[in-house]
Amino acid sequence: MTEIEKHIKECEHRVAVIVGSGFSKSDIGKENIRILTSAIEACKKQMPRKKGGVETYNCPSCDKMFTKESYPYCPWCGQAIDWGKHHF
């Protein structure tokens, strides 16, 4: 398990604890869940994902299309792209 995956699991665990404790009904609990959810989304974007498409590429995160295969990240949302055999 990578460090990013560990961070995601920890944030997901903390959200579950907040929800399980009933603290999620308070404003502070809701804010903590919002912050943790944002952290989870940011961490997931750092993990390379397989691209879609052939000549135009669809980001696996935001599904926006782009044509350059030379981007290591989606130019729209910043999702890291796993291009397989291609190197930068």
Contacts in CASP RR format, 6 or more apart in sequence:
PFRMAT RR
TARGET T0000
AUTHOR 0000-0000-0000
METHOD contacts of the structure
MODEL  1
MTEIEKHIKECEHRVAVIVGSGFSKSDIGKENIRILTSAIEACKKQMPRK
KGGVETYNCPSCDKMFTKESYPYCPWCGQAIDWGKHHF
1 9 0 8 1.000
2 47 0 8 1.000
4 43 0 8 1.000
4 46 0 8 1.000
4 47 0 8 1.000
5 47 0 8 1.000
7 39 0 8 1.000
7 43 0 8 1.000
8 40 0 8 1.000
8 43 0 8 1.000
8 44 0 8 1.000
11 36 0 8 1.000
11 37 0 8 1.000
11 39 0 8 1.000
11 40 0 8 1.000
11 43 0 8 1.000
12 36 0 8 1.000
12 40 0 8 1.000
14 32 0 8 1.000
14 36 0 8 1.000
15 33 0 8 1.000
15 36 0 8 1.000
15 37 0 8 1.000
15 40 0 8 1.000
18 24 0 8 1.000
18 29 0 8 1.000
18 32 0 8 1.000
18 33 0 8 1.000
18 36 0 8 1.000
19 33 0 8 1.000
23 29 0 8 1.000
23 32 0 8 1.000
24 30 0 8 1.000
24 33 0 8 1.000
44 61 0 8 1.000
45 61 0 8 1.000
45 77 0 8 1.000
45 78 0 8 1.000
45 79 0 8 1.000
45 80 0 8 1.000
46 80 0 8 1.000
47 80 0 8 1.000
48 80 0 8 1.000
48 81 0 8 1.000
48 82 0 8 1.000
49 60 0 8 1.000
49 61 0 8 1.000
49 79 0 8 1.000
49 80 0 8 1.000
49 81 0 8 1.000
49 82 0 8 1.000
50 60 0 8 1.000
50 82 0 8 1.000
50 84 0 8 1.000
51 57 0 8 1.000
51 58 0 8 1.000
51 59 0 8 1.000
51 60 0 8 1.000
51 81 0 8 1.000
51 82 0 8 1.000
51 83 0 8 1.000
52 58 0 8 1.000
52 60 0 8 1.000
55 67 0 8 1.000
56 65 0 8 1.000
56 66 0 8 1.000
56 67 0 8 1.000
57 65 0 8 1.000
57 66 0 8 1.000
57 67 0 8 1.000
57 69 0 8 1.000
57 81 0 8 1.000
58 64 0 8 1.000
58 65 0 8 1.000
59 65 0 8 1.000
59 66 0 8 1.000
59 74 0 8 1.000
59 76 0 8 1.000
59 77 0 8 1.000
59 79 0 8 1.000
59 81 0 8 1.000
60 79 0 8 1.000
60 81 0 8 1.000
61 74 0 8 1.000
61 77 0 8 1.000
61 78 0 8 1.000
61 79 0 8 1.000
62 74 0 8 1.000
62 76 0 8 1.000
62 77 0 8 1.000
62 79 0 8 1.000
64 74 0 8 1.000
64 76 0 8 1.000
64 77 0 8 1.000
66 74 0 8 1.000
66 75 0 8 1.000
66 76 0 8 1.000
68 75 0 8 1.000
69 83 0 8 1.000
69 86 0 8 1.000
70 88 0 8 1.000
71 81 0 8 1.000
72 80 0 8 1.000
72 81 0 8 1.000
72 83 0 8 1.000
72 88 0 8 1.000
73 79 0 8 1.000
73 80 0 8 1.000
73 81 0 8 1.000
74 81 0 8 1.000
END
